Amino acid sequence: MKKRSIYAWALYDWANSAYVTTVIAGFFPVFFKEYFSANVDATVSTAQLGFANSISSFLIVLMAPFLGAIADIGGLKKRFLFLFSYLGILMSAALSFVGEGAWEAAVFVYIIGNIGFMGSNIFYDSLLPTVAGEKELDRVSGLGFALGYLGGGILFALDVWMVQNPALFGLESMEEGVKVSFLSVALWWMVFSLPLFLFVKEEKPDNDFNAGRLVTEGYQRLKGTIRKVVQFKGLVYFLVAYWFYIDGVDTIIRMAVDYGMAIGFEPKHLILSLLIVQFVGFPATLLFAKLGEKWGTKKAILLGIGIYLIITLWAAVMEEVHEFYLLAVMIALAQGGIQALSRSYYARMIPDAYAAEFFGFYNFLGKTAAILGPLLIGTVALFTESSRAGIISVVLFFIVGGIMLLRVDEKKVAKEVRSALG
């Protein structure tokens, strides 16, 4: 039963990572520049995409902590996960019906889809302590991200094949292939999310709550969450560190393809680079999880931050497309590991009874960070008329995040938090 719930939980990453690979990182940035925002200057479309990413992150920021608190009180993690995931599924399918030049409609659907994707992850993350014991957190969290790379990569590879050979699939054009790929994401996400809903059991609260009381209690608990967090200095250090370095990670995920196009690389090279990230990222994430168990989770995260620092500095000066491929391999080595180990590192420091509430706050900070990076790149690109100038600003996030993380002692923090909160 426990193994089944672990694999059912991890399989959700396999399901929803298709949205990241095919929509957020893959076809949407390319299709947005060449189809939805056709005949618009490259720096303007970069700004439009950056602002769309920032707006969706800002909106989920407003909801995340409050909904997390309500989910803990009412035992509603799976229900909220279902609601947000199927919102993302519907919007992914809706992208296939947006016409050429309709960038406003594309941005609207994309923003709502991102809210569905990011919102579902709050409650997915909060179920990690439910399915895994403390000693299993790194391994199980890493398994989720690794399956995400593999599943997202498999569907993305099939979609790339379809887009590049539309006649083989009975389609008339590459554009039609991209639209069908958006539909394929919706179907993939829907089917492979079912095991989590069927086999992961969520503990129900002792008392029944009506809707009005849930909202009131959720608001009170949200205020309490902030008071709880700020009283633990080590937890604050980690969350601030996370805020900075995950900003850099998320910004590179969302803007890498757009950046590559802006500096003159052909879309086919960028798409192939994304496939490399997916299939190298699968074993690399599992290895990073093992490294976290053997070497220490914090040290492994710091290694990932160091790799990203090199990636960002190199990206700002690269000239040749082969450099983009090398950077893709480096991203694949670090991306899943830094995400998975950050999640398990945080899970070690918080009590299970407050998991959704505290993960709501964790995602709140992560999504707040995701506002700043794309917004900064878009703004700098507009004012300097240089995408390279925007990417170099991301370096600051990794430097500050790494310095703050050095000050965290997770065992001491966990002891303080659990002693105070039970």
C-alpha positions as CSV (number, residue, x, y, z in Angstrom):
1,M,0.0,0.0,0.0
2,K,2.8,2.4,0.9
3,K,4.7,1.7,-2.3
4,R,1.6,2.1,-4.3
5,S,0.8,5.5,-2.8
6,I,4.5,6.6,-3.3
7,Y,4.4,5.7,-7.0
8,A,0.9,7.1,-7.5
9,W,2.1,10.4,-5.9
10,A,5.3,10.5,-8.0
11,L,3.3,9.7,-11.2
12,Y,1.6,13.1,-10.9
13,D,4.9,14.7,-11.8
14,W,5.0,12.4,-14.9
15,A,1.5,13.8,-15.7
16,N,1.8,17.5,-15.2
17,S,5.4,17.9,-16.4
18,A,4.1,17.6,-19.9
19,Y,2.7,21.1,-19.4
20,V,6.1,22.4,-18.5
21,T,8.0,20.8,-21.3
22,T,5.5,21.2,-24.2
23,V,3.7,24.4,-23.2
24,I,5.8,26.6,-20.8
25,A,9.3,25.7,-22.0
26,G,8.8,24.3,-25.4
27,F,6.2,25.2,-28.0
28,F,4.4,28.1,-26.5
29,P,7.4,30.5,-26.5
30,V,8.2,29.6,-30.1
31,F,4.5,29.6,-31.2
32,F,3.9,32.8,-29.3
33,K,6.7,34.6,-31.2
34,E,6.0,33.2,-34.6
35,Y,2.2,32.7,-34.6
36,F,0.2,34.2,-31.7
37,S,2.4,37.4,-31.7
38,A,3.4,37.3,-35.4
39,N,5.0,40.4,-36.9
40,V,5.8,41.9,-33.5
41,D,9.4,42.9,-32.7
42,A,11.3,40.2,-30.9
43,T,12.1,42.3,-27.8
44,V,8.4,43.3,-27.5
45,S,7.2,39.7,-27.7
46,T,9.9,38.8,-25.1
47,A,8.4,41.4,-22.8
48,Q,4.8,40.1,-23.5
49,L,5.8,36.6,-22.6
50,G,7.8,37.8,-19.5
51,F,4.8,39.8,-18.3
52,A,2.4,36.9,-18.8
53,N,4.6,34.6,-16.7
54,S,4.8,37.3,-14.0
55,I,1.1,38.0,-13.9
56,S,0.2,34.3,-13.5
57,S,2.8,34.0,-10.7
58,F,1.4,37.1,-9.0
59,L,-2.2,35.8,-9.1
60,I,-1.2,32.4,-7.6
61,V,0.8,34.2,-4.9
62,L,-2.4,35.9,-3.7
63,M,-4.1,32.5,-3.3
64,A,-1.4,30.1,-2.3
65,P,-1.0,30.6,1.5
66,F,-4.7,31.1,2.2
67,L,-5.8,28.0,0.2
68,G,-3.0,26.0,1.8
69,A,-4.3,26.9,5.3
70,I,-7.9,26.0,4.3
71,A,-6.7,22.6,2.8
72,D,-5.0,21.7,6.1
73,I,-8.0,22.6,8.2
74,G,-10.6,20.9,6.0
75,G,-8.6,18.0,4.7
76,L,-9.0,19.4,1.2
77,K,-5.6,18.9,-0.4
78,K,-6.7,16.4,-2.9
79,R,-9.8,18.3,-3.8
80,F,-7.9,21.5,-4.4
81,L,-5.3,19.5,-6.4
82,F,-8.1,18.2,-8.6
83,L,-9.6,21.6,-9.1
84,F,-6.3,23.3,-10.1
85,S,-5.0,20.4,-12.2
86,Y,-8.2,20.3,-14.3
87,L,-8.1,24.0,-14.7
88,G,-4.7,23.6,-16.2
89,I,-5.8,20.7,-18.3
90,L,-8.7,22.7,-19.8
91,M,-6.5,25.7,-20.6
92,S,-3.9,23.6,-22.3
93,A,-6.6,22.2,-24.6
94,A,-8.0,25.7,-25.1
95,L,-4.7,26.9,-26.5
96,S,-5.3,24.8,-29.6
97,F,-8.3,27.0,-30.5
98,V,-6.5,30.4,-30.4
99,G,-5.9,31.9,-33.8
100,E,-2.9,33.5,-35.5
101,G,-2.1,37.0,-34.3
102,A,-4.5,36.7,-31.3
103,W,-1.8,37.3,-28.7
104,E,-4.2,38.7,-26.2
105,A,-6.3,35.6,-26.1
106,A,-3.2,33.4,-26.1
107,V,-1.8,35.3,-23.1
108,F,-5.1,35.1,-21.2
109,V,-5.4,31.3,-21.7
110,Y,-1.7,30.8,-20.9
111,I,-2.0,32.8,-17.6
112,I,-5.0,30.8,-16.5
113,G,-3.3,27.5,-17.4
114,N,-0.2,28.5,-15.5
115,I,-2.4,29.2,-12.4
116,G,-3.8,25.7,-12.7
117,F,-0.4,24.2,-13.0
118,M,1.2,26.2,-10.2
119,G,-1.8,25.9,-7.9
120,S,-1.9,22.1,-8.2
121,N,1.7,21.9,-7.2
122,I,1.0,23.5,-3.8
123,F,-1.2,20.6,-2.8
124,Y,0.9,18.0,-4.6
125,D,3.9,19.1,-2.7
126,S,2.0,19.2,0.6
127,L,1.1,15.5,0.1
128,L,4.8,14.5,0.2
129,P,5.0,14.0,4.0
130,T,1.8,11.9,3.7
131,V,3.4,9.3,1.5
132,A,7.0,9.4,2.6
133,G,8.8,9.0,6.0
134,E,11.5,11.4,7.0
135,K,14.3,9.2,5.8
136,E,12.6,8.7,2.4
137,L,11.9,12.4,1.6
138,D,14.9,13.0,-0.6
139,R,14.4,9.7,-2.5
140,V,10.7,10.1,-3.0
141,S,10.9,13.8,-3.9
142,G,13.6,13.0,-6.4
143,L,11.6,10.1,-7.8
144,G,8.8,12.6,-8.5
145,F,11.0,15.0,-10.4
146,A,12.8,12.2,-12.2
147,L,9.5,10.8,-13.5
148,G,8.5,14.3,-14.4
149,Y,11.5,14.6,-16.6
150,L,11.0,11.2,-18.2
151,G,7.2,11.6,-18.7
152,G,7.4,15.1,-19.9
153,G,10.3,14.2,-22.2
154,I,8.5,11.2,-23.8
155,L,5.4,13.2,-24.7
156,F,7.5,16.2,-25.8
157,A,9.6,13.9,-28.1
158,L,6.4,12.5,-29.6
159,D,5.0,16.1,-30.1
160,V,8.3,17.3,-31.7
161,W,8.1,14.3,-34.1
162,M,4.5,15.2,-34.9
163,V,5.2,18.9,-35.4
164,Q,8.2,18.2,-37.7
165,N,6.3,15.5,-39.7
166,P,2.7,16.7,-39.7
167,A,1.8,14.7,-42.9
168,L,2.8,11.5,-41.2
169,F,0.0,12.1,-38.6
170,G,-2.6,13.3,-41.1
171,L,-2.0,17.0,-40.3
172,E,-1.7,19.8,-42.9
173,S,1.0,21.9,-41.3
174,M,3.4,22.4,-38.5
175,E,1.0,25.0,-36.9
176,E,-1.7,22.3,-36.8
177,G,0.8,20.0,-35.2
178,V,1.6,22.4,-32.4
179,K,-2.1,22.9,-31.7
180,V,-2.6,19.1,-31.5
181,S,0.4,19.0,-29.1
182,F,-1.5,21.3,-26.7
183,L,-4.4,18.8,-26.8
184,S,-2.0,15.9,-26.2
185,V,-0.7,17.6,-23.0
186,A,-4.3,17.9,-21.7
187,L,-5.0,14.2,-22.3
188,W,-1.7,13.1,-20.9
189,W,-2.1,15.2,-17.7
190,M,-5.6,14.0,-17.2
191,V,-4.9,10.3,-17.6
192,F,-1.7,10.1,-15.5
193,S,-3.0,12.2,-12.7
194,L,-5.7,9.6,-11.9
195,P,-3.5,7.2,-9.8
196,L,-2.9,10.0,-7.3
197,F,-6.6,10.7,-6.9
198,L,-7.3,7.0,-6.5
199,F,-4.5,5.6,-4.4
200,V,-3.1,8.5,-2.2
201,K,-5.1,8.7,1.0
202,E,-5.4,12.0,2.8
203,E,-6.1,12.1,6.5
204,K,-9.4,13.8,7.3
205,P,-9.8,16.3,10.1
206,D,-11.5,15.3,13.3
207,N,-14.1,18.0,13.0
208,D,-16.4,18.9,10.2
209,F,-16.2,22.5,8.9
210,N,-18.7,24.4,6.8
211,A,-17.6,26.7,4.1
212,G,-18.0,29.9,6.1
213,R,-16.0,28.5,9.0
214,L,-13.3,27.2,6.7
215,V,-12.7,30.6,5.2
216,T,-12.6,32.2,8.7
217,E,-10.3,29.6,10.1
218,G,-8.2,29.7,6.9
219,Y,-7.7,33.4,7.3
220,Q,-6.8,33.1,11.0
221,R,-4.4,30.3,10.2
222,L,-2.8,32.3,7.4
223,K,-2.0,35.1,9.9
224,G,-0.8,32.4,12.3
225,T,1.4,30.9,9.6
226,I,3.2,34.2,9.1
227,R,3.7,34.6,12.9
228,K,4.9,31.0,13.1
229,V,7.4,31.3,10.2
230,V,9.0,34.6,11.4
231,Q,9.7,33.3,14.9
232,F,12.1,30.7,13.5
233,K,15.2,32.5,12.2
234,G,16.7,29.5,10.5
235,L,13.4,28.8,8.6
236,V,13.3,32.4,7.5
237,Y,16.9,32.2,6.2
238,F,16.0,29.1,4.2
239,L,12.8,30.6,2.7
240,V,14.7,33.8,1.8
241,A,17.5,31.7,0.2
242,Y,14.9,29.7,-1.7
243,W,13.1,32.8,-2.8
244,F,16.3,34.0,-4.5
245,Y,17.7,30.9,-6.1
246,I,14.4,29.4,-7.3
247,D,13.7,32.7,-9.0
248,G,16.8,32.1,-11.1
249,V,15.8,28.5,-11.8
250,D,12.2,29.3,-12.8
251,T,13.2,32.3,-14.9
252,I,15.6,30.1,-16.9
253,I,13.0,27.4,-17.4
254,R,10.4,29.9,-18.6
255,M,12.6,32.2,-20.7
256,A,15.4,30.0,-22.1
257,V,13.8,29.2,-25.5
258,D,12.6,32.8,-25.9
259,Y,16.1,34.0,-25.1
260,G,17.7,31.6,-27.6
261,M,15.3,32.9,-30.3
262,A,16.0,36.5,-29.4
263,I,19.8,36.1,-29.9
264,G,19.3,34.4,-33.3
265,F,19.2,30.6,-32.7
266,E,16.8,28.6,-34.8
267,P,13.8,27.0,-33.0
268,K,14.8,23.4,-34.1
269,H,18.0,23.7,-32.1
270,L,16.2,25.1,-29.1
271,I,13.6,22.3,-29.1
272,L,16.3,19.7,-29.4
273,S,18.0,21.3,-26.4
274,L,14.9,20.9,-24.4
275,L,14.7,17.2,-25.2
276,I,18.3,16.9,-24.0
277,V,17.3,18.5,-20.7
278,Q,14.4,16.1,-20.3
279,F,16.3,12.8,-20.9
280,V,19.5,13.8,-19.2
281,G,17.5,15.3,-16.3
282,F,15.8,12.0,-15.5
283,P,18.9,10.1,-14.3
284,A,20.6,13.3,-13.1
285,T,17.7,14.0,-10.7
286,L,17.9,10.5,-9.2
287,L,21.7,10.9,-8.8
288,F,21.2,14.3,-7.2
289,A,18.7,12.7,-4.7
290,K,21.3,10.0,-3.9
291,L,23.9,12.7,-3.5
292,G,21.6,14.5,-1.1
293,E,21.3,11.3,1.0
294,K,25.1,10.5,1.0
295,W,26.7,14.0,1.0
296,G,24.0,16.1,2.7
297,T,20.9,17.8,1.2
298,K,22.2,21.4,1.7
299,K,25.6,20.7,0.1
300,A,23.9,19.2,-2.9
301,I,21.6,22.2,-3.3
302,L,24.6,24.5,-3.1
303,L,26.3,22.5,-5.8
304,G,23.2,23.0,-8.0
305,I,23.2,26.8,-7.3
306,G,26.9,26.9,-8.3
307,I,26.1,25.1,-11.6
308,Y,23.3,27.6,-12.3
309,L,25.6,30.5,-11.6
310,I,28.0,29.2,-14.3
311,I,25.1,28.6,-16.7
312,T,23.8,32.2,-16.3
313,L,27.2,33.8,-16.8
314,W,27.9,31.7,-19.9
315,A,24.5,32.3,-21.4
316,A,25.0,36.1,-21.3
317,V,28.0,35.8,-23.6
318,M,27.4,32.8,-25.8
319,E,27.5,33.2,-29.5
320,E,27.3,29.7,-31.0
321,V,24.4,27.2,-31.0
322,H,26.6,24.4,-29.7
323,E,27.1,26.4,-26.5
324,F,23.3,26.3,-26.0
325,Y,23.4,22.5,-26.2
326,L,26.2,22.4,-23.6
327,L,24.2,24.7,-21.3
328,A,21.2,22.4,-21.8
329,V,23.2,19.5,-20.5
330,M,24.4,21.6,-17.5
331,I,20.8,22.6,-16.8
332,A,19.7,19.0,-16.9
333,L,22.3,18.1,-14.4
334,A,21.2,20.6,-11.8
335,Q,17.5,21.6,-12.4
336,G,15.6,18.6,-11.1
337,G,18.0,18.0,-8.3
338,I,17.8,21.6,-6.9
339,Q,14.0,21.5,-7.1
340,A,13.6,18.0,-5.6
341,L,16.1,18.6,-2.8
342,S,14.7,22.0,-1.9
343,R,11.3,20.4,-1.5
344,S,12.5,17.6,0.7
345,Y,14.8,19.9,2.7
346,Y,11.9,22.1,3.6
347,A,9.7,19.1,4.4
348,R,12.2,18.0,7.0
349,M,11.8,21.3,8.9
350,I,8.0,21.5,9.1
351,P,5.4,19.4,11.1
352,D,3.1,17.1,9.1
353,A,0.0,18.6,10.6
354,Y,0.8,22.0,8.9
355,A,2.1,20.6,5.6
356,A,-0.3,22.3,3.2
357,E,-0.2,25.5,5.1
358,F,3.6,25.6,5.2
359,F,3.9,24.4,1.6
360,G,1.4,27.1,0.6
361,F,3.8,29.6,2.1
362,Y,6.7,27.9,0.4
363,N,5.0,28.0,-3.0
364,F,3.9,31.6,-2.2
365,L,7.5,32.6,-2.0
366,G,8.5,30.5,-5.0
367,K,5.8,32.1,-7.1
368,T,6.6,35.6,-5.8
369,A,10.1,35.0,-7.0
370,A,8.8,33.8,-10.4
371,I,7.2,37.3,-10.8
372,L,10.4,39.1,-10.5
373,G,12.7,37.2,-12.9
374,P,10.7,37.2,-16.1
375,L,9.5,40.8,-15.3
376,L,13.1,41.9,-14.9
377,I,14.2,40.2,-18.1
378,G,11.3,41.7,-20.1
379,T,11.8,45.2,-18.7
380,V,15.5,45.2,-19.3
381,A,15.1,43.8,-22.8
382,L,12.6,46.7,-23.6
383,F,14.8,49.5,-22.2
384,T,18.2,48.2,-23.4
385,E,17.0,46.5,-26.6
386,S,19.2,43.6,-25.5
387,S,18.1,40.2,-24.3
388,R,21.7,39.6,-23.1
389,A,21.5,42.4,-20.6
390,G,18.4,40.9,-19.1
391,I,19.8,37.4,-18.6
392,I,22.9,38.6,-16.7
393,S,20.7,40.1,-13.9
394,V,19.7,36.5,-12.9
395,V,23.2,36.0,-11.5
396,L,22.3,38.1,-8.4
397,F,19.6,35.6,-7.4
398,F,22.0,32.7,-7.3
399,I,24.7,34.5,-5.3
400,V,22.3,35.8,-2.6
401,G,20.4,32.5,-2.4
402,G,23.6,30.6,-1.9
403,I,24.9,32.9,0.8
404,M,21.6,32.8,2.7
405,L,21.4,29.0,2.5
406,L,24.9,28.6,4.1
407,R,23.4,30.0,7.3
408,V,20.7,27.3,7.6
409,D,21.0,24.3,10.0
410,E,18.0,22.2,9.1
411,K,18.3,19.8,12.1
412,K,18.3,22.7,14.5
413,V,15.4,24.4,12.7
414,A,13.3,21.2,12.6
415,K,13.8,20.7,16.3
416,E,12.8,24.3,17.1
417,V,9.7,24.2,14.8
418,R,8.4,20.8,16.0
419,S,9.1,21.6,19.6
420,A,7.0,24.8,19.3
421,L,4.2,23.5,17.0
422,G,4.1,19.8,17.8
